[in-house]
Each structure stands twice: as C-alpha cells, then as structure tokens.
Amino acid sequence: MPLYLRTIGEARYGILTIVWLLLGYFGAFELGTSRATAGFVARHPEERGRIFLHALVLNLVAGVVGAGLLAVLFPLLVGHVFLLSPHERRDLLEVLPLMAAAVPATTLGFMLSGTLEGRERFLLLNGIQLATNVLLQTGPLVAALLVGPHLVLMITTVVVARLLMLVPLGWAALNAARPLPRPRLEKLWMRRLLGYGGWVTLTGLVTPVMDFLDRFAIATLLGPVAVTEYVVPFNLAARTRVLPASVTRALFPRLSALAPADAHALGARTLRHLVALLTPALLLALLLAEPFLRWWIGGSFAVRAAPLARTLLVGAWAAGLALVGYVALQAAGRPSRVAWIRCGEAPFFLAALWWALVHVGLPGAAYTWAGWSLLDATLLLGTSGLLREVWPHALAGLVLMIAGLALAKGGVPLVAALFPLAGAVAFAVVLERDGLRAWWRRNGGPAS
C-alpha cells in the first residue's frame, strides 16, 4: 500500500478501491450458487455432477444479467454520484466494457469455488485463490510502475486477473464434480438451488451495502482522497478476518453434512476457540495501530488513520464471531433467517452512516460500521442458538476490547495499556485450558 500511494497518489488509489468494490459487489449476482453448491454437494456427494451442471447454468445466466445491470448503473455512478474530475470520469467510462465482462467471470469463480468447498478441497482452492489475489493486488501496481499511473491500464489488469483465475479454477472444479451426467436440466435441482440460493442472493445483495457503502458514501460526500484515508485502516482491520473466514469456510460443508445436534456442538466449540484467539490478537493490533501505521505509511497519515483503525478493529472482532452464526444458519438450511436479519439492519445502518458522515466525518463512518458489526453478531449468534452457549466468554472479550480502545484513545502510555492485553491472554488461556493441557501432555509434560 505505501508503494501504491507513492506511485499513483491517494486520489487514484481511492478510485481503484471503488472499482474493486464494484466488482466484488456485482459478484453477488451469482444467485447464491456458490453457497448452495457447497452445501448440496456436501449433503449429496453422489449427486455432485448433477448439482454442478445445474449451478453452472444458473450462474452463467445470472452473471450476464449482472453485467447488464453494471453497464446501466456504472455511468450513472461515475457521472452523477462520485466526486470525480472530468479526466477520471472519462477513464472510468472507457473501461466499462471490461468491467462488465468481469462480472460473469467473478460470479462463475464463486460458483466453481463452491464446488471445491463442498468436496473440502481447500488446499487446492486456497492455492488458486492465493495466486489470483496476488495478481489482483499487485497487477495494477506493476502496470503503474512500468508504464505510468494510468487508470485504464490499472483497471484492465484487475479484469484480466479475474479472467485468468477461471482456467485453473474451472479445471479443478470440473475434476471435483466428476462423474458428470448427460447434460439435462431437471426442475427439482433448479428449484432447490434457486430456493436456497435466492435467500443467499438476497443476503449477498444486502450485506455488501453495509460492508461497502461506507466507502461509496465517503466518495460521494468527501471525495476519493478521503476514501484512501479511510480504506487503509479499514483494510488493516479487514485482514484480521482472515482467520475466522478461513475457519468458517471449512466449517460450512462439515456442518451441512452433520446431524443438527452434532452441528450445534461443533459450532459452539468453534465459536469458543475464535473468542479465545481473536480477543488477544485484535487487542494487540488495536494497541499497536498507531506505531504500526507510522512505520508502514508515515507520521501524518498515521495520526489521522490510527483512531479509525482502533474503532474498526473492535468491529472486526465482532464481525469475525458473527461469521460462525452466519454459517451455522445457512448450513442448517435456514438462509432466510440470515436474509431477514440483514434486510432489517440495512435501513438503520444507512441512516446512521449518512448522519454520522455529515455530522462527525470519517470517525463517524468507523463508529457506524463497528456498531453494526456488534449488532449483527448479536442477532446472528442469538438466532442460531450459539450465543447462549458462549455469551459469558463473548461478553468478557468485548469488555477487554472496549477497555483497550478507551485506553488507546485516552493517550495512556503503551505500558499501561498492556494491562488489558495481559487480561486477554489470561482469558484465552482459561478458555483453552483443556486443549492446552492435551498439548502439554502430547509434548512430554506431566499429566497434572
């Protein structure tokens, strides 16, 4: 990121961020086929070829619809919503055909990934996605360094990376889905995929509104430079969700295949582990946010971004736990509950975000996102029944996170702020004491 900011500037980086977000959002037009495919393949492995073919047809149709919608909406956003210069508007409109072509590629990539998830081929899937993400993140930078900071060229590399991903991903998913039946569409599987995927799609269309709209609203009200000032700490906080996202991604097909009681027990155990792991890790990140940003980006930027990063890290802690409830409900065949929760939250989030940006500025966006993450975690975990299993642990973790936030915002010396961190470590040790005792015995320690 420091290389990006030095090479293309804060304004162009803000625009590039908007392009990444738009492509990610329009990926929701995969009609929930990725999650539906993963769940049904895990439950019915003998029907995996048939499920794959039906999901492929649905996905391709949905991707084309999404591309058409992007082609209609994108000129309106560029011309009338975002605060852009005439030159920036012209550059973005030039790449519209490429971005529209990237929508089916994005949705198809999600569906193919769902096939591999359902077969629990995580090592192969992660290897392909790692290579793709490297291309997505570094391609525009390499193009800017070699040729110049031209938006058209940088965005073209993003689209090409999306298209290249389909080659290894398609080959791997096709092998995982074999044996394939004779191509023939059946109403039963179309209805089942659309019934399940429809609720997942509704969730996928609403969730990015809360997850992405803060940056769109900032671009509209404050301009692309403010987007960069916000997105740097936001991305820092978002990266902390790698662990819970990875755990729940592997958890979903397993929960889908288990009996309800066993799935509930596994979900509760997973949630306790995540509370124990995330609390000390994110509390440490919160306390070190400003010195890290000073070293990473620079002094003046760190002063502005560090308060945002601290608030967003509290939200990331809650968002990581919410993923367990999200996955547990979908794996239990209740995706409608997730959709209703997210749809109910959306209008309140939008109103709060707009008010906070107008009256508080960038810190208001961070407070709104963190508050929504806490509310979302409470509703998802409560609806799934997992909250009653672990609420004392989750509440203790939240108290520690808020104590660290208050101390860091109050300018308390770092040494004093380490006390809540020590408490978080002790809290994690207590939560994981049975696992630690087993590890100690396996490695030669005494039994007591």
N, C-alpha and C positions, 0 to 999 in steps of 0.2 A: 503493500500500500504506500509506503513512503516513496518508492520508485514511481508509482502511478502519479502521485501528487506532484512530484518534481518534474515528471515528463510531460504530462498533459494538463496539469492545473486542476484546481478544485472545481471549476465550473464544468469542464468536460467530464471529469470523473463523476460528478453528480448526474449528468445526462446518461453516461454509460450505466450507472446504477439503475436509473429508471428503465432502460432497455432490458437489463437483466430481470428486473422485477416484472415487467410486462410479459416477457416470455415465460417466466415462472407462473404468473397468474393465468395466462391463457392455456397453460398446461392442464388446468382444471377441467378443460373440455374433453378429457379422456373418459367422461361419463362414469367415473368410479371403477373402470375396468381393471385398474391395477390392483386395488384392494379386493375387489370381487374375485378376480382371477386367483390371487394368492390364497384367499380364504377357501374357495371352492376346490382348488387343486389340492390344498392340504386335507380337506374333508373327503374328497372323492378322487384319490390318486389314479384309480383305474379309468376315470373319465377325463384325464388331463388333456389328451389330444383334442377331444370334442370341445372342452371348455376353451382351450387355446384358440381354436378356429373361430368360434362364435365371438370371443372377446376381440379378436383381431378385426373382424368385420365391423363390429360396433365402434371400435376405436378409430378406424380409418374414416368412417362417416363423420364421427364427432370431431375429429381433427380438421377435416375440411370445413365444417361449419364454424369451428373456432377461428380458422384462418380468415374466413369471410367476414366474421364479426370484427376481428382485429383490423382488417382493411377498411372497414367503415368507421370504426371508433378512433383509430390512431390519428388520422388527420384532424379530427375534432380536438383531441387532447393536445396535439402539437400546436395547432393554430389558435386555440381559444382558452386553454386551461393552464398549461405550464408557462412560467415566465422565462421565455427564451428569446434570444436575439434572432433577427431575420436569417442570418447565416446558419445558425444552429437549427432553425426550423427547416430550412432548405435541405441541409444534410440529412436530417432525420427522415424527411419525406422521400428522399432518394433511396433509402434502404427499406422502405415499406414492403416491396415485393419479397425481399429476402426474409424479413421478419415474418411475413405471412406464411412463407414456405417452412419456416422453422416451427410453426405451431403443430402441424401434423407430426413432424419429427419428434417434438417434445412429448406429445401425448402418446405416440407409439412407444417411445422409450420407457415411459411409465408402465405401460401395459406389459411390455417384454420383461421389465424388472419384476413385475408382479408374478409372472410365471416362474422365474428363478426363485423368488421368495417362497412361493408355495411349495417348491421342491427343496427348500432350505439349501440352495446352492450359494451361500453367502460369500464364500471366499472368491469364487469366480465373479459374482456380481460386483463385489466391492473393488476388485481389481480393475474391471472395466470402468466403473464409475470414477475411480480414483484418476485413471488416465484422462477421462473426459473432463473432470473438474480442473485438472492441471491445464488442459487446453483452454477451457473456458476462462480461467483466471489469468493465465499468462499470455494467451494468444494476442489479445488487444495490446498488451504492454510491449511484447516483442515487435509487433507491427509498428507501434508508435516510435520505438527506439530505432528501428531500421529505416523507416520511411518518413515518419513525422506524425504528429498528433492529429490525424485526420479522422473525424468521427465515422465517416462512411467505411473506411478501411477497418477500423477497430470493431465496428459492429458486424462487418462481414465475417471477421474471424470468429465471432461468437456463434453466428449462424452455421458456419462451416463445421465448427466443433460439434454442434448438435447433430448435424447430418452424419458426420463420421462415426459418432457413437453407435449409430444403428447397425453398422456392419458387424462388429463383434457381439453386440447385444442380441441381434437377431439370430445369429448363428448359435449362440449359447442357449437362447430360449427355445429355439426350434428343436435342438437336441434334448432339452429337458422335457419337452412336451411329447416326444415320441412315445409310442407309435401314434401316428396321425390317422384318423379315419378318412373315408372318402368325403370330400367337401359336400356338405349338405346342411342347410340351416334348419334347426328344429325350434319350434315355438317354445318348448319347455325351457331350454337353456337360454334363449333370448329373453324370456320373461323373468327367469331367475336372475340373470346378470343385470338386466335393466332394473328389476325391483330392488335388488341390493345396491347396485351401482348408482341408482337415481338418488338415494339418500346420501351416499358418499359424495356424489357430484354436488348436491346442494351444500353439503358441508365444505367441499373443496372450493366452491364459488364464494361462500361467505367468509370462511376462515382467512383467506388472504386479504380480505378487506380490513380485518383487524391487524393482520401481520404486516401488510404492505402500505396501508393507506396513510400511515403517519408520514412516510416519505413522500408520497404523492401530494399530501396536503401541505407539507413543508415546501415542496417545489412550487405549488400554486401560490402560497401566501408569502413565502420568504425567498424563493429563488434557488437555483441549483447549488450555489456556494453553501447555503445553509444545509442543503441535503448532505453534502460531504461532511460538514461539521457534525451532523447527527449520525450519519451512516457508519462512520469509523468506530465510535463506541458501540453502536448497535451491532455491527458485525462482530466486534470483540465479544460482546455478550452472547450473540447467537452461536458462536463457535463452541460455547460451553455446553450446548445442547447436543453435541456430537455423541456423548456417552449415552444419555437417555434415548436418543433417537436410534442409535445402533442396537441397544438392548431391546427396545420395544419392537423394532423391525424384525428381530429374530424371534421375539415373543409371540407376534401375531399368528403365524401359522401353527405354532405349538398350542396356543390357547384355542384356536379354531378346531383342532383335532381332539382336544381333551373333553372329558365329561365336565358338566358345569361345576361340580364341587371341586374337582381337581384343578380346573382352570382358575377358580376363585382363589384357592390356596396358593397357586403359583403366582398369580397377580399380586396378592398381598405380600408374599415373600420378596418379589421383585421390587415392590414399592419401598419396603423397609431398607433393602440394600441401596436403592437410589438415594433415599434420605440420608443414609449414613455416608455415602460417597460424595454427594453433591454439596452438602452443607459446609464441611471444612474447605473443600476445593473452591467453591464460589465465594466463600467468605474471605479466603486468602486473596483471590482475584480482586475482590472489592477493595481490600485494604491496600493493595499494591497498584491500583488502577492508575493513579497519577504518576508515580515514578516510572511505571512501565511506559505510559504514553509519552513522557518526557524523553525517554531513551529511544522509543520507537519512531515517533513523529516529530516532536520538537516542543520546546518550552511553552510558547504562547498558545499553541494549539492544545497542549495537554491541560492548561489551566481552564480552557473553555470546555473541553470534552470530558474531563475526568468526572465532574459531578453527574453528567449524563450517564457515563459508564457505570457508576456506582448504583444509580437507581435502576438502570436496565438490568444489571446483574441480579438484583432481587427478583425482578420479573422473570429472568431466565431460570432462576431456581424453581419458581412456581411452575413455569411452562414445562420444565423437564419432568416434574412429577405428574403434571396433567396428562402427559403422553400415555402414562400407564392406564389411566381411566379411559382415555380416548380409544386405545387399542382394545382394552377389555370389553367395552361396549360393542365395538364393531365385530370382534371375534365371537361374541355371544349371539350374533345375529340381530343386534339392536342398533343398527346405524341410524335409525330415525331419531333416537334419543339424542345422539350427538348433534344431528342436524337441527333439532328443535332448540337445543341449548345455544348453539352458535347463532341461530337466527334471532333468538330472543336477546342475546347480548349485543348484536350488531347495532341497532339504533342508539342504544345508550352509549356505546363506545364512540360512535361517530359524533354524537352531540358533545360528549365530553372532550373528544380530541379537538374539535373545532373551537370550542370555548377556551380550552387550555392554550392552544396555539395563539389565539387572538389576544388573550389577557396575560399569559405567562411567557409565551415564546417557546423556544426549544426545550427547556426543562419541563414545560407542561406536557409536551408530547411524551417524554420519558415517563413522567408520573402516570399518564393515562395508560400507556402500554403495560407498565408494571402492575397497576391496579387491575386492569383487565385480566392479566395473567393469573393473579391471585384469585379473582372471582371465578375464572374459567376452571382452574384446578379444583376449587371447592365444589363446583357444580358437577364436573365430570367424575371426580372421585366419589362424591356423595351418591350420585345416580348409579354408579357401578357397584356400590356397596363396599368399596375398598377403604373409604375414609374411616368408617367406624373401626376398622381393624388397626389402623396406624395413626389415628388423629393425635394421640399424645406426642408421638415422635415427630410428626409433621409440624405441630404447633411449637414444639421446642426448637426445631430447626428454624422456623420462621422468626421466633423471638431472637435467636442468635444472629440471623441475617440483619434484622432491623436494628439490633444493638450495634453491630459493626457499621451499618450505614450511618447511624446517628453520630457515632464517634468520629468516623471519617469526615462527615460534613461539618462537624464542630471544630475541626482543626486540631484534634487531640494528637499528641505525638504518637508516632507509629508504635513505639514500645508499649504505651498504654493501650493502644488499640489491639495489641496482640492477645489481650486477656479473653475477649470473646472467641478468638481463634483457638486458644487453648481449650476453652469450653467446648467448642465444636469438635475438636479432636477427641476429647474425652467422651463426648456424646456419641460419636461414631464408634469408638471402642466398645462402649456399653451395648450399643445396638448390635454390633457384630461379634459379641464375645464368644458365642458358640462356634462361629466359623473360625475365629482366631485361635480358640482352644484346639480345634481339629487340626488347623495348620501347624500349631506348635507341636502337637503330638506326632504328626507326619514327619516333621523335620528334626526329630530326636529329642524334643523337650520332655520333661516329666509329665506324667498323666494328670497331676493335680497341681 
